[in-house]
Amino acid sequence: MKYNTMKNILPVLLAGMMLFSCAKKLDLFPQNDFTSQNAYANAEGYRSVLAKVYGGLATTGNAGPAGASDIQGLDEGSQSPFIRGFFNCQELPTDEAVVAWNDQTIKDFHNLSWSSSDPFLKGIYARLVYNVMIANEYLRESTNEKLASRGITGNDATNIQASRAEVRFIRAFNYWAMMDLFGRTTFIDETNNVGTELPKERLRGELFTYIETELKAIETALKAPRTMEYGRVDQGACWALLARMYLNAQVYTGNARFTDAITYALKVINGGYTLHNNYRELFMADNDKRISEIIFAIGCDGLRTKSFGNTSFLCHAAAGDDANDFGINGGWYGYRATKGLADRFSDLTGATDRRAMFITSSFGVSPAQIAISDVSNFGNGLHVNKWRNIRSDGLGVSDVNRDFADIDFPLFRLSEMLLIYAESVLRGGTGGDVATAVTYVNRIRQRAFGNTSGDINSSQLTTDFILDERARELYWEGHRRTDLIRYNRLTTGTYLWPWKGGVASGTSVDSKFNIFPIPASNRTANPNLSQNPGY
């Protein structure tokens, strides 16, 4: 059974602290019927709320998997989870994922045809706002003055003060997701008069500056890389988010920051991390052991963080009759990849590139059937077997019924930083060199191929190669939409994949779909919010 302090203490909070937001007031601070005087009465109470701050990325409510949702008025399993919502936004509009279901507007994602009334977009927007608000509450209640007024002193006070940097990171990460997906957002921090004023709006450039400032402010307050207990934030996570932001800064702000991307990627690379020797084990039920490569992960546990929207979703939704291969008790017959992902690999059986973790037996998924003729037919398409609720050590998983997965969701891995370095060098960033970039890429490929047969040389290292290598290395981890936008290939006709834009052979779509619309209901609740162009 996997163990993590945050995951073990979370049920304590879920049993007593009921924080929720009304669907019609998602831009307001959530009501709290478990008062701050009770929640923060002692150090253990603070630790419980800290678990809730982290838990907002893995769970959806205070009962788990359903029944006391954080966000009322939305489906708790499919619309309000972070991981599931983020996956839908980052993977479904791309070549890496397509869904067979007809649930409400879910097919609009791959068709690149969503609108401001989409319930799934309303859900991920609400989740991000909710997570920010929980972080804000913790920061309001953990000042020196508040601790002193409650008689919390000594090591307890010191530890709570130190945790504020972690909470500021979690808040910054949620704002990063909002910036990347929606480009603008309700903005509220711990200084706002909650419940008495409508939050103001911040646009993408303003959000970028805010997040960058926050991350740099907390950098030295966080523990050094790999010295914090697993599942909690340290400097490595802070540097990794900055590197990712700087790689995409030209999209976010109009100004390239590739030199800064190199600087912060190198901070992570030189932070004591190494690539784990077995790629598959990074996505198995005991991946909490892969601390050499995983910089920060969302903790998921089959008993303590039950949800239909965390990594349990990534296993069930990708499985059909082959559920045992995913380590779960039944498939949902839903998500696959298109031939666009298949074409990134030279050998679909995985005999060459071992990252090609695809099911080719169930439903007769042969190369011929990978070219999807019917999106609604789960038998068509490339079946992705990357996420498996199976332990590499052969021991049993936490949930013996195999309903809910133990697989943690890596938000940052070392390999992403190596690829950020390489791409930033090729795009003109200073402080790095092509020879080192080739070395970094070949480290990734040597793990993938098991030897040097997949090594490349400097003439083969191009930005196009990096885009393909990112697909091979990072597929189904929530990167593809952002990558295609950076390369100007999500909406244009430069790169087509099956059923892009709802057309079998793929088609270009309106450039407005490079960003998601602000949900109409949120704009109704808060007139301070404006809309993205074209919606």
Rosetta blueprint (number, residue, H / E / L):
1 M L
2 K L
3 Y L
4 N L
5 T H
6 M H
7 K H
8 N H
9 I H
10 L H
11 P H
12 V H
13 L H
14 L H
15 A H
16 G H
17 M L
18 M L
19 L E
20 F E
21 S E
22 C L
23 A H
24 K H
25 K H
26 L L
27 D L
28 L L
29 F L
30 P L
31 Q E
32 N E
33 D L
34 F L
35 T L
36 S H
37 Q H
38 N H
39 A H
40 Y L
41 A L
42 N L
43 A H
44 E H
45 G H
46 Y H
47 R H
48 S H
49 V H
50 L H
51 A H
52 K H
53 V H
54 Y H
55 G H
56 G L
57 L L
58 A L
59 T L
60 T L
61 G E
62 N L
63 A L
64 G L
65 P L
66 A L
67 G L
68 A L
69 S E
70 D L
71 I E
72 Q L
73 G L
74 L L
75 D L
76 E L
77 G L
78 S L
79 Q L
80 S L
81 P L
82 F H
83 I H
84 R H
85 G H
86 F H
87 F H
88 N H
89 C H
90 Q H
91 E L
92 L L
93 P L
94 T L
95 D L
96 E L
97 A L
98 V E
99 V E
100 A L
101 W L
102 N L
103 D L
104 Q L
105 T L
106 I L
107 K H
108 D H
109 F H
110 H H
111 N H
112 L L
113 S L
114 W L
115 S L
116 S L
117 S L
118 D L
119 P H
120 F H
121 L H
122 K H
123 G H
124 I H
125 Y H
126 A H
127 R H
128 L H
129 V H
130 Y H
131 N H
132 V H
133 M H
134 I H
135 A H
136 N H
137 E H
138 Y H
139 L H
140 R H
141 E H
142 S L
143 T L
144 N H
145 E H
146 K H
147 L H
148 A H
149 S H
150 R L
151 G L
152 I L
153 T L
154 G H
155 N H
156 D H
157 A H
158 T H
159 N H
160 I H
161 Q H
162 A H
163 S H
164 R H
165 A H
166 E H
167 V H
168 R H
169 F H
170 I H
171 R H
172 A H
173 F H
174 N H
175 Y H
176 W H
177 A H
178 M H
179 M H
180 D H
181 L H
182 F H
183 G L
184 R E
185 T E
186 T E
187 F E
188 I L
189 D L
190 E L
191 T L
192 N L
193 N L
194 V L
195 G L
196 T L
197 E L
198 L L
199 P L
200 K E
201 E E
202 R E
203 L E
204 R H
205 G H
206 E H
207 L H
208 F H
209 T H
210 Y H
211 I H
212 E H
213 T H
214 E H
215 L H
216 K H
217 A H
218 I H
219 E L
220 T L
221 A L
222 L L
223 K L
224 A L
225 P L
226 R L
227 T L
228 M L
229 E L
230 Y L
231 G L
232 R L
233 V L
234 D L
235 Q H
236 G H
237 A H
238 C H
239 W H
240 A H
241 L H
242 L H
243 A H
244 R H
245 M H
246 Y H
247 L H
248 N L
249 A H
250 Q H
251 V H
252 Y H
253 T H
254 G L
255 N L
256 A L
257 R L
258 F H
259 T H
260 D H
261 A H
262 I H
263 T H
264 Y H
265 A H
266 L H
267 K H
268 V H
269 I H
270 N L
271 G L
272 G L
273 Y L
274 T L
275 L L
276 H L
277 N L
278 N L
279 Y L
280 R H
281 E H
282 L H
283 F H
284 M L
285 A L
286 D L
287 N H
288 D H
289 K H
290 R L
291 I L
292 S L
293 E L
294 I E
295 I E
296 F E
297 A E
298 I E
299 G L
300 C L
301 D L
302 G L
303 L L
304 R L
305 T L
306 K L
307 S L
308 F L
309 G L
310 N L
311 T H
312 S H
313 F H
314 L H
315 C H
316 H H
317 A L
318 A L
319 A L
320 G L
321 D L
322 D L
323 A H
324 N H
325 D H
326 F H
327 G L
328 I L
329 N L
330 G L
331 G L
332 W L
333 Y L
334 G L
335 Y E
336 R E
337 A E
338 T L
339 K H
340 G H
341 L H
342 A H
343 D L
344 R L
345 F L
346 S L
347 D L
348 L L
349 T L
350 G L
351 A L
352 T L
353 D L
354 R L
355 R L
356 A L
357 M L
358 F E
359 I E
360 T L
361 S L
362 S H
363 F H
364 G H
365 V L
366 S L
367 P H
368 A H
369 Q H
370 I H
371 A L
372 I L
373 S L
374 D L
375 V L
376 S L
377 N L
378 F L
379 G L
380 N L
381 G L
382 L E
383 H E
384 V E
385 N L
386 K L
387 W L
388 R L
389 N L
390 I L
391 R L
392 S L
393 D L
394 G L
395 L L
396 G L
397 V L
398 S L
399 D L
400 V L
401 N L
402 R L
403 D L
404 F L
405 A L
406 D L
407 I L
408 D L
409 F E
410 P E
411 L E
412 F E
413 R E
414 L H
415 S H
416 E H
417 M H
418 L H
419 L H
420 I H
421 Y H
422 A H
423 E H
424 S H
425 V H
426 L H
427 R L
428 G L
429 G L
430 T L
431 G L
432 G L
433 D L
434 V H
435 A H
436 T H
437 A H
438 V H
439 T H
440 Y H
441 V H
442 N H
443 R H
444 I H
445 R H
446 Q H
447 R H
448 A H
449 F H
450 G L
451 N L
452 T L
453 S L
454 G L
455 D L
456 I L
457 N L
458 S L
459 S L
460 Q L
461 L L
462 T L
463 T H
464 D H
465 F H
466 I H
467 L H
468 D H
469 E H
470 R H
471 A H
472 R H
473 E H
474 L H
475 Y L
476 W L
477 E L
478 G L
479 H L
480 R H
481 R H
482 T H
483 D H
484 L H
485 I H
486 R H
487 Y L
488 N L
489 R L
490 L L
491 T L
492 T L
493 G L
494 T L
495 Y L
496 L L
497 W L
498 P L
499 W L
500 K H
501 G H
502 G H
503 V L
504 A L
505 S L
506 G L
507 T L
508 S L
509 V L
510 D L
511 S H
512 K H
513 F H
514 N H
515 I L
516 F L
517 P L
518 I L
519 P L
520 A H
521 S H
522 N H
523 R H
524 T H
525 A H
526 N L
527 P L
528 N L
529 L L
530 S L
531 Q L
532 N L
533 P L
534 G L
535 Y L
